[in-house]
């Protein structure tokens, strides 16, 4: 039974979603109930900590990957996109006006006559 509890605690998502304090408390409880020696309990907690950190990193990596994918699909500009645009703008500002690409001229739009709302007596 203790082995199955160890396996349950050491599995991916459940472990990754808990805080270290929760995992450590559960590990200490398992060590106490299984009557592990102090040395064995220490080794167990050390192993549990390593597994916990590995699960946390894996979970964080997967979440980051999913967020990037969602942002890409939503066509949202990333920080890198913005940095790239800022660099490009700075380069363009450094160029003399004659070397800059011509901007499209804007034609003034024809003025539409305004209609007044009739006031209600």
N, C-alpha and C positions, 0 to 999 in steps of 0.2 A: 504494500500500500504506500509506503514512504517513497518508493521508487516512482510510482505513478504520480504522486504529488510533486516530486522533483521535476518530472517530465512536464507536468502541467504548468509549473511555474516557469520553466525554462523555454516554453514555446513562444515564438514570435510576437504576435500582435497583443496578446494578453499581457505579456511581460512588458512590451514597449509602451503600453498605455498606462501603466502604473508608475507611481513615483518610486524612487529608490527606497524611501522610508517604508512604503507599503510592502515592497518586495523584501526588504531586509526584515521587517517585522514578521512576515510570513515565513521567511527562511529560518529565523530564530525559533519560531513556534515549531516548525518541522524538526529542527535540531533538538529542541527540548523534548518533544513528544517521542522522538525516535531514540532518545537517550544517547545522543552522540557525545563523545568525549569533547573536551574543550578544543583540542587540536583538530579533531574531525569536524567539529562545528565551524571552526575558523576556516578550514579548507573548503567546506561546503559554501560558506558565505563568500569566500574569495571567488570560487567558481561561479557562484550565482551572480556576483558583481560583474565578472567578465562577460557572462552571457547576457546580462541586463544591458551593459554598455554596447555590446554588439547588436542586440535587438534594437536599441535606441537609434544607433547610427543607421541601421538598415531601414528602419521605419522613417526616419528623417529624410534619408536619401530618396525613398519611394514617394514620400509626400512632395518633396521638391520637384521630382520628375513629373508627377501628376499636375502640379500647379503650373509648371512651365508648359506642359502640353495643353492645358486648358487655356492659358493666356495666348498661346500660339494660335489655337483654334478660334479664339475670340478676337484675334487680330489686335491685341493690345500691345502697345509699344513697351518694350522692356527698358530697363535702365541702360543697358548696352546700346540699344537703338538711340536713346536720347543723347548719350555721350558721343556717339558717332555723329549725330546731327549737329551737336554743339561744336565738335571739332571742324566739321565742314563749314559751318557758319563763320567760325574764327578764321579759317583759311580764306574764305570769300571776302571777309572784311579787310584782310591784309592786302588783297589785290587792288591795284589802282582802278579807279572807276572805268577807264577805257577797256580794261581787260575783263571786266565783269560781264556775265551774260546779260543780254538785254531783257528787261522785264516786260511782260506784255502790257501794252498801254490800255488803260481803262477808258472806255468811252462813257461820257456822262449819260445817264439814262434820261429819257424824255420825261419831263415833268408831267405828272397826271394832275388834272384839276381835282382839287379837294372838294368833296361834297360835305355839306354841313348837315348835321342831324337836325331835324325839325324839333323844336321844343314843344312839349305837350302842355297845353294851357291848363 
